Amino acid sequence: MRARISNQVGTIVVGLILGLASSIGIGYIGVIPNLQLYDLQLQLEGVNDETSTLQKNVDSLEQDITSKQAEISDLDN
């Protein structure tokens, strides 16, 4: 009887250890994609900032072109 109880306790302990180990493993696997997603979000924010800066530069150049075209038009008249 004692051997049977000891065997059951051993089985329960092994089950608890395996359950804990698997939950830690699943938690760890869940963290990695989140870190990769965070890195990608940071990269995307950087690209958005660069795009915004480039758009401002394009807008400024278009204003310069419009201004120069007006000057040329005035010189032609």
Phi, psi and omega in degrees: 000316179298320180296323180291318178295317179298320179295319179293319178296317178299318179296319179296317180297315179297319178297318178296318180295316179295320178297317179295316180297319181290324179290325175295317179298317179294320177298319180294317179297324179291334182284323185300309179299326179296321177294319179294320178296319179297316178299318179295323178295320177296318178297318180296319177297321177297318179295320178298319178297317179296319179297318179298317179296316179297320179296320177297320178296318179297316179300317179296317178296321178296322177295319178297317179297315179299318179296315180295321178296323178293320178297318179296317179299318178295322179291327179290333182277000000 
